Amino acid sequence: MPRHAVRSVKMPLPAASIPDKQAAIALDHLQRGRFRDALECYKTLLKIEPRAEWLAGLSSAYEGRAKALAAKDMRREAIAMWRTRAEVCHAPLWEGPYVSWLIAEGQLADVLSHLSTQRAASSDAPQDNPDDGLATLEAKLAPALLSADHATCMQLPADSLLAKHRPHALAALSAYSRMDGPALDEALAGISFRSPYRDLRS
């Protein structure tokens, strides 16, 4: 047996393994909901190398941070964060809670502009392949348009069900507040099951 034990020498990590360690740290931040830390880690990693998994991680960090801000009623900041995510990570802008945040902040002009774009794209699609995304978007807009001003409502396409059925929806709400059953039934009769205002029927 040697008189003195030999000390183990800790060798430095190879340079190639350092980004992988940083990536593991970034993922840990992401999984633990530390989105701000995850953002910084992934930004640093992407300066080293533009890996697809790191870009996806950055996108998830932006998404988590935006949703956390919205949960604190900081929707304007959440909207800005979501737009940055779309620009930096090439993620779709008009997905998830983005539309709901815009509507809640009264930014209907942006949503209506997007609606017009979607309707134009839908009109070019085969008629036997309806755009469920368009119907969902109109359903989200419907409640906000009941209290929107005239100028905002004038941005709606004339053939939109939002424009066609809005007068019936307003009449139904007015009849309901007056407890006028016959007038309520008449107003609701003008709202079809395909209408963005269909939830009023229940």
Secondary structure, DSSP 8 states (H G I E B T S, - for coil): --SS----------GGGHHHHHHHHHHHHHHTT-HHHHHHHHHHHHHH---HHHHHHHHHHHHHHHHHHHHTT-HHHHHHHHHHHHHHH---SSSTTHHHHHHHTT-HHHHHHHHHHHHHHHHTS-TTS--HHHHHHHHHHHHHHTS--HHHHTTS-TT-HHHHHHHHHHHHHHHHHHT-HHHHHHHHHTS-TTSTTGGGG-
